[in-house]
Amino acid sequence: MCLFCKIINKEIPSEIILEDDNFIAFHDINPKAPVHILAIPKIHVESFNDVSSDTMAGMTTFMQNVAKEMDIEKSGYRIITNIGDNGGQEVKHLHFHILGGAKLRWEHLSDSNPKSFL
């Protein structure tokens, strides 16, 4: 069973922000912004490549509700999902990082030369 499935089953403690029958959101243990929440489906889906459109439709509304709950829906926020090893996915369970609470930067890519990745 993966780490996030254990959180869903309450086998591992987490600071839950919002939960319904299909999704759960909790604080990231290594925050990259003043607000850094992970939102995940309760069914095990390995990555964005495997998610159904029905699950994503529900996930969209759920993440909007998380932004409201964290009071960042008006000030702005970023949603990120990592897919596969090259995309930086560390836990093989679909999850979305919801970051906000400050003016977010994108410095690591703002002046990158794409050829440096080749």
C-alpha positions as CSV (number, residue, x, y, z in Angstrom):
1,M,0.0,0.0,0.0
2,C,1.4,3.4,-0.9
3,L,2.1,6.3,1.5
4,F,-1.0,8.3,0.4
5,C,-3.3,5.2,0.7
6,K,-2.1,4.9,4.3
7,I,-3.0,8.5,4.9
8,I,-6.4,7.9,3.4
9,N,-6.9,4.9,5.7
10,K,-5.7,7.0,8.7
11,E,-2.8,4.6,9.2
12,I,-0.4,7.6,9.0
13,P,-1.4,10.9,10.7
14,S,-1.8,14.0,8.6
15,E,-3.1,17.5,9.1
16,I,-6.3,17.2,7.1
17,I,-7.7,20.4,5.6
18,L,-10.7,19.1,3.7
19,E,-12.2,15.7,3.1
20,D,-15.2,14.2,1.4
21,D,-16.3,10.8,0.1
22,N,-13.9,10.9,-2.9
23,F,-11.0,13.2,-2.0
24,I,-8.8,14.3,0.8
25,A,-6.5,17.4,1.2
26,F,-3.8,17.8,3.8
27,H,-0.7,19.9,4.6
28,D,2.5,18.9,2.8
29,I,5.2,17.9,5.3
30,N,7.9,19.8,3.3
31,P,6.1,23.1,2.4
32,K,7.4,25.2,-0.5
33,A,5.1,28.1,0.2
34,P,3.1,29.6,3.1
35,V,0.2,27.5,2.0
36,H,1.2,24.1,0.6
37,I,-1.6,21.5,0.5
38,L,-1.7,18.1,-1.2
39,A,-5.1,17.1,-2.7
40,I,-5.5,13.4,-3.7
41,P,-8.3,11.1,-4.8
42,K,-9.2,8.4,-2.3
43,I,-9.0,5.8,-5.0
44,H,-5.5,4.7,-5.9
45,V,-4.6,6.3,-9.3
46,E,-0.9,6.1,-10.0
47,S,-0.5,9.4,-12.0
48,F,-2.3,12.0,-14.1
49,N,-1.7,9.7,-17.1
50,D,-4.1,7.2,-15.5
51,V,-6.9,9.4,-14.1
52,S,-10.4,9.3,-15.6
53,S,-12.2,12.4,-16.7
54,D,-14.9,11.8,-14.1
55,T,-12.4,11.7,-11.3
56,M,-10.7,14.9,-12.6
57,A,-14.1,16.7,-12.8
58,G,-14.7,16.0,-9.1
59,M,-11.1,16.8,-8.3
60,T,-11.4,20.2,-9.9
61,T,-14.3,21.2,-7.7
62,F,-12.6,19.8,-4.6
63,M,-9.4,21.8,-5.3
64,Q,-11.4,24.9,-5.7
65,N,-13.0,24.2,-2.3
66,V,-9.6,23.7,-0.8
67,A,-8.5,27.1,-2.1
68,K,-11.6,28.7,-0.5
69,E,-11.0,26.9,2.7
70,M,-7.4,28.2,2.8
71,D,-8.5,31.7,1.8
72,I,-6.3,31.9,-1.3
73,E,-9.0,31.7,-4.0
74,K,-8.9,35.5,-4.6
75,S,-5.2,36.3,-4.0
76,G,-4.1,33.5,-6.3
77,Y,-2.5,30.1,-6.1
78,R,-0.7,27.5,-8.2
79,I,-1.7,23.9,-8.8
80,I,1.1,21.4,-9.8
81,T,1.1,17.7,-10.4
82,N,4.3,15.7,-11.2
83,I,4.1,12.8,-13.6
84,G,6.7,10.0,-13.7
85,D,10.3,10.1,-12.8
86,N,11.4,12.9,-15.1
87,G,8.5,15.0,-14.0
88,G,9.6,14.6,-10.3
89,Q,6.8,12.3,-9.1
90,E,8.0,10.8,-5.8
91,V,4.8,9.1,-4.6
92,K,3.1,7.0,-7.2
93,H,-0.4,8.2,-6.2
94,L,-2.0,11.1,-8.1
95,H,-1.6,14.2,-6.1
96,F,-1.9,17.9,-6.7
97,H,0.2,20.5,-4.9
98,I,-1.9,23.6,-4.1
99,L,0.5,26.5,-3.3
100,G,-0.3,30.0,-2.3
101,G,-0.2,32.6,0.5
102,A,2.5,34.7,-1.2
103,K,3.7,35.9,-4.6
104,L,5.0,32.7,-6.1
105,R,8.2,32.7,-8.2
106,W,9.2,30.4,-11.1
107,E,12.9,31.3,-11.0
108,H,14.2,27.8,-11.8
109,L,12.7,28.0,-15.3
110,S,12.4,31.8,-15.9
111,D,15.9,32.1,-17.4
112,S,16.7,28.5,-18.2
113,N,18.2,27.5,-21.5
114,P,16.2,24.5,-22.8
115,K,19.4,23.2,-24.5
116,S,21.0,22.8,-21.0
117,F,18.6,19.9,-20.4
118,L,19.7,18.0,-23.5
